[in-house]
């Protein structure tokens, strides 16, 4: 398992990228959404879905609580997702 792969209890910080803001103007570049990984559901041996509990109760515009985020996206999209584990940003 790669170090940046999300794990239960990790803090996820969802940043809005410039690309998203240009495509969806209602996404504010200043917005940061902070949450904790509350569940990881394995779909296949190499794929998983990450479900996040958002700290302020407000989820990012692209998050759907029914489907979560692909763990591959959280792992690969460095500009959009920050992962903090044991107080250290990965």
N, C-alpha and C positions, 0 to 999 in steps of 0.2 A: 504494500500500500504506500502510495506517495505521501510525502509529508503534508502537501497542500490538500489532500483529499479530506473533505469534511468528516468530522466525527461528532458523536453525540456530545452535547455540552459546549461545542465550539461557539464563539461569538462570530456572527456574520455581520459585516457592515456592507450594505448595498449602496454603492455610489451610482449616481446618474451620469452616464458618459455624454460627451458632447454630441456624439453620433445619435444617441437616443433623443437628446434634447432637440436636435435639428429635425429629426423625423417626427417626434411627438412633442410639440412646443409646451404642452402642459406638464411635462416632466421638468422640474426645476433643477438646474445644475447644482444648486446649493443643498438640495435635499440629500440626507444620509439616513438610511433606515437601519436600525440596529436590532438584532434579534439573536436568539439562541437556538441551536439545532436541537429539536425536541424528539425527532424520529428520523431514522434512515430506513427506507424500505428497499430491499433488494428486488430488482425486477428480473435480472439475469445474473449470471456469475460475474460479469464485468460491469453491469449497469445498476445504478441505484437512484432513488429519488430522495431528496432532502426536504424535510418539513421544518419550518422555522416558526418559533413563537416570537412575535415582534414585541419589543419592550414597551413601546408607547401605544400599542393596540392598533396602530396604523401600518398596514402592509404596503410595500412598494406597488406602484400601479401595475406592474407586470406579474405580480405574485398571485397565484390562485391557491388557496388553502387546500383545495381538493387534489391538486396535481403537484404542488410543491415546485422545487427547482431540480433540474437534472444535476446530479453530483459532478458530472463531467463539465458542465457549464461553470459551476462554482469553482471547480479546480482550475479551469483554463482561462477564464475571463478575469485577468488580473486587474484591469481598470475598473471593472464593475463590482467585484467582490473582494473584500478584505476578510481574511480569516485570522482570528486571534485565538490562540490555544495556550492555556496556562500563563496568560499575561504577555505572550510574545506574538507579535504579528508575523505571520508566515508569508 
